[in-house]
Amino acid sequence: MLGAMIGDIVGSRFEFHNHLSKEFVFFSDECFFTDDSVMTTAVAKAIMSCDGDWVMLGKTAIKYMQSIGQKYPNCGYGGMFRNWMFAYDPQPYYSFGNGAAMRVSPCGFAARTEEEAKLLARKVTKISHDHPEGLKGAEATAVAIFLARKGATKEEIRKRMSIYYDLNFTIDGIRENYKFNETCQDTVPQAIEAFLESDSFEDAIRIAISLGGDSDTMAAIAGGIAEAYYGIPDEIKYGALSYLNEELLGIYNEWQKFMETRS
């Protein structure tokens, strides 16, 4: 899940000040974690709590999204999701926002089969983002991560992703006319393409940010897939961890130990 958090941290300063180039300082004192990282750790915590018994994963995800998320009320939540997070009895609100995909990377990493990746993604998504496009965005992201973890080639990943999205475009080809967008259908395919065009973990993040738009979330989605495919260089990993507070760092360390049991 750290790949998604790195994309979030690096992209944080560009969300409303887009940088349409791959050339920028990767980490700076202007970087910070946002709701993408907070919700990713909440999903990870829910998965660890259920530990293979997925019947209650949806309710457990609500528990941790609220208990962890409410501690960071100003970290960038959308208005509808913020209301959901603070609700006494949160209900899905037919959302197709890209929040569905930015938080789902732990599902792709924890899954032992592709079908399990789909199941986990659906359970942690339908609790809020129950629109078909929201569910599709989360599932596509989790499946891409699972395939990358299991050694699929980029050609194989592209072919599988074509079930979900038309990827008949290039990042360079759409950059000039691409606009800020927070929907799954107009950010998830772009994030997947950023990964597919990359030649390293860092390059995937840089390509995603270079497109503009919702920079932190697209980089988070691309970063999750890139982590599964390339791994994360130590220098980048430790640089990113320095931006996390004690709580999020603790969940990340817990996740690392959990993943050792899932291998």
N, C-alpha and C positions, 0 to 999 in steps of 0.2 A: 504493500500500500504506500510505501514511502515515495515511489515514483510519482504518484498522484499529488502527494503533499509537496514534493519539490516543484512540480509544475505550477501548483497553486502559489507557492512562496515566490518563485521567480517571476511569475506573471502578475503578481498582486499589484505592482506599481504601474502596470501598463493597462489595466482594465479600462480606465477612463482617460488614459493618455497613451493611446496606441502607438506602437513603434513598428513601422512596417519594414523591418529589416531584421536579419539574423545577427547583426552586429550590435551587441550591447554587453555591458558588464553583467555577468550571470547572476551573482549575488551582490547586493549593495545594502547600505544602511537604510534604504527606503523600502526594502522587502519586509513582508510580514505574512503570517498565516491568516487565512480567511475562513469563511464558513465551509469552504470545500474541504479543508483539512480537518476542521472540527467534526463535520458529519462523516468523513471517512473514518476517523478514529471511533466514532460512535457505532458505525456499522461493524467495524472490526471487533469492538467490545461485545456487541450482540452475538456475533458469530462465535467468539471464544466462550461466551457464557452458555450457548446452546451446545457447542462441541459435538456436532454430528447428529444431534436430535433436533431436527429442523421444524418440528411441529409448531413450536412457540416462537420461531424466529421473528415473525412479524411483530408480535406484541413486545418481544424483547428489544427489537430495534426501536420501537416507539419509546420504550423505557429509557434507553441510553441516549437516543437523539434528544429527548427532553431533558434528562438529568445532566447530561454533558452540555448540550447546546444552550440551555438557559443561563449557563455561567458566562456566556460570551454574547450578550444581546446585541452588540454593535459590530459584529464581525462580518457583516455583509449579507445577511439573509434577505431574500425577496419578501415582499409584504405578506403574501398569502402563506408562505411557509413559516414566516415568523409567527403569524397568528396560530397556525397549526401547532407549532412547537410549544407555545404557551397555553394551548387549550386544555381544559380539564378532561375532555373526552375527544381527542383529535380524530377527525374523520378524513378520508381521502377526498380531494377536491378537484379531481379530473384534470390534473396538471400535466402538461407536456414540457415543462421547463427542464433545462439541462441539469438542474440539481439531481435529477434521477440518475444521471450517468456519472456525475463528478464524484459521487460518494460510494460507488458500487465496486471499486477495484478489489476490496477484500474478498468479495464473492468469487471473483475469477482466480484469486490466489488460493483460497481455501478449498475450492472444489476438487474432487478427485475424478470427476467425469464431466463431459460437456453438459450432459443433462442436469447434473447437480449444479453446475455454474448457472444454468438457466433458472433452476428452481430457486436458488439463493437470491439471484437478482430479482426475481419476481416477488419473493416474499418481502424483501426490504424496500421494494419500490411501490408496490400497490397500496401500502399504508398511507401514502400521500399522493404520489404521482400515478394515478390509475388510468390516465388516458392511454389509448393504444400506442401513441407516439412516445410517451414517457416510458412505458414498459419496454417498447422496442429499443429505445436508446440505451436503457440500462442493460438489457439482455445482450445487445450487440457488443457493448463494452466489456462485459464479463466474459463473453465467449471469446472475443479477441484476445483477452488476457490469458484465458485458459489455453487457447491454442498456442500462443506464443510461449507460454511456460512449458508446454509439452513438445516443443521443438518444431512446430509447423513452420514452413517457409513463408516468406512474405507473399509469394504467389498463392499459396494455399489459404492464407489468412484473407487476402483480397477476394478470392473466390467465395469464401464463406460469408464475408461481409456483404457481398453483392446480393445475398438473400435479403438483407435488411435495407441496403441503400445503393443508389446508383453512384458509383465512384468514378464515373467517366469525366474526370476533371483533374487539374493539377492546382496546387496551391498558387504557383506563379500566375496561372491562368485566371484565377478568380480574385486575386488580392485587390486589384484596382477598384473593383465594384462591390467588394464584400462589405457589409454593414454590420454594426453591432446587433447581436441577436442572442436571446437567451433560451431559445427553444431547442429541444433535442434534435429535431429534424434539420436544423440549420447550423448545428455546432458539432454533433457527434460524427457525422460523415467527414467533416472537415478535419476534426481531430484525428480520426482514423487515417485519413490520407496523409496528414502531417507525419504520423509514425511511418507509414508505408514508404514515404519519400526519403526518410532519414537514413543516415549511415552510422549513427551512434545514439546513445541515450541523450546526451546533451544536444545533439543536432535535432532530435525530435521535439524537444522543448523549444528550441530556437525557431524552428519552422512554424510550430503552432502559434507562438507569440507574434511572429512576423506577419501573420495574416490579419492581425487586428481583431476587432470585435471584443468578445468576452474573454480576454486574454488569459486570465487565471484559470478559468474553467476549461477552456480548450486545451491549455497546457497540462492541466490536471488529468484530463481524459487521455491525452496522448502520452503523458508521462507514465500512467499506470500500465499501458500496453508496452511502452518502451522498456520499462523495468523488467517486465516478464520476458522480453525478447533479448535484451542486451545485458541486463544487470545494471548496477549503478556503480560508477567509479567511486572509490573510497573518498577521494577529495570532495566530490560533490555530496556524497552521503553525509559526511561529517559536517560539511558546511551547512547543509539544510537542517540537521539536527540542532544546530546552535540557535535556530530561530524558534524552536518549540519551547513551551513552558514546561514546568515539572509534570503537570498532569498529562499532557499530550505525549511527552517523551516517555513517561511511564507506561502508557498504553502501547506505544510503539515497541518498547522493550518487551512487554508482555506478549505482543503479537509475534515478535521474532522467536520467542521460546515456543509459542503455540504452533508456529509453522514447522518447527522441527518435528513435531508429533504428527504432522499431516503429510510429511514427505514419504 
